[in-house]
């Protein structure tokens, strides 16, 4: 296994919000944004793993700001942590002010993908080595998120979730 960096997986997709993609308030449909995020995240996961990838879960989505009709939207996705066959992809959604051109963070999400072979069976992937402070922060938090998901799904006993326990001790 050859360690990779989060930047090796970056996917940046920029698009315009069209009338057919908006709700009655002329804001981007949440489902349309989810689809854009899923596409960008799957490209990032594929770039990291060089395998077929499937969406395992949408772990977190924050619709912090509405995205109005005509907005320029940029979805940035990159792998934040790789496990044995799965990887967490962190997604930031930016909107660009129409007049100033200044970008601001509008929404974010965290998806989990699994790399699979041609028969659909999970396959091992390369580890990730974070470089920036933000990448390191997201890398560390990914293990806590994974442990929480496993505990909630009944696949891990709470006392085995060492990273989660460390938060409360």
Steps between C-alpha positions, in 0.01 A plus 500: 500500500628840398397790729334793323414856595150650514589741219555202269125440510365854466198551277375853433173543311365846420155557355218752474163463675233485228123559535416130457715422808325734741207482739208749514723740697752500211764319705689188395314180593674315784480178298674666206781611729523148648536356149777747415680417823465125438649533151796708620559271797490187284761649266724584799456147640578347162809718461627380835420132464528457122209258541128492444343674799153488648337743740473322836348785698432868517630563848434869532349778294470859615283729291629814668410750227254504216641505149297741286412468133786618280769432761835360402546193719828319554505156660841396631549141612805313626568185694556587865586149623538153353429187698541140380246511213303815581583865489347815638459786256456853631308740277495879516245696298586858409288772344642795317363849551369615163637852530824471701602147399579420864442135586339397828439161654132416467470133589703192585457127508679178587446187292642151536594294195614141468740386230386182328637263239326401176279253691387762752711371791682750722866531413793650697607857430808711565531697826486880516768727646356844577724803448322823598359582843145473365574164338649375828197621695257330260715183495493469881128576523420237234594218735268637770218531246558144383498365853180690579332357188609148593374538858164638383467214249574245772817385323734622775460496876517848656790400724701405188465850351829625642511825303149593613573411862809721493277802430322452832791410726 
